[in-house]
Amino acid sequence: MKKRREFFKDVLGSALLLGTADTLGSIRLSAETKDNNLEYSVAGTFLDACSCNVPCPCEFSGSFKEGCHNIGVLVLTAGTYKGADLAGAKMVEAGLAGSWTHIFVDATEAQKEAAFALAKTAFSVYGKIESVKSASIDFSGKDGQYKLAVDSGRVLELTTEPVLGIDQKTPIILSNVPTAFGSTVMQAKSINGKFQDGSRSFQLSNSNATFNDRVNAQGKFST
């Protein structure tokens, strides 16, 4: 979709490269999200898994034409937004790419308002936001081998492993691609996953995943 392609190109670009701090540029927010304090910084891990084969064609086309079910995870080791310290906050989206998405946020009471706002801004590109909820989010692992559970697995579960390159030691690297959190990501695959929230549900098995475990960026959203 043109909207997604322009979002990645103009807003995210190459800002969240592996191990690189940069500025994301600007994003036009809707009237209900306007605010005078939209400076942010984010650092941590981003993981994306979907129902496509490895690799997902959307990584190269910059569109959601495949219409894949997907799960996105942003876990912050440090971060600020709307004046709040977001270190430790976790955000998950699950949905049908380009169509609908459900968002879950695990944050302290002091973080909730800012964490909800950041999650909605970051994940709105995936589709129409149908719900935004507080939830317990458990995320563990490293180097592409991750486990994720929302509300102890009752809502969502996901496990992934890295896809290693020719040296059989490090994951394959995809660079200069229009992905959500940087133009450089590492290749992984989803071993299994499941999502159930209200009438929406799907499963993942031996399908695509990518990750960036060195997200590091700061900037300011413009209204």
Buried (B, 14 or more C-beta within 10 A) or exposed (E): BEEBBEBBBEBBBBBBBBEBBBEBBBBEBEEEBEEEEBEBBBBBBBBBBBBBEBBBEBBEBBBBEBEBBBBBBBBBBEBBBBEBBBBBBBBBBBBBBBEBBBBBBBBEEEBBBBBBBBBBBBBBBBBEBBEBEBBEBBBEBEEBBBBBBBBEEEBBBBBBBBBBEEEEEEBBEBEEBBBBBBBBBBBBBBBEBBBBBEEBEBBBEEBBBBBBBBBBBBBEBEE
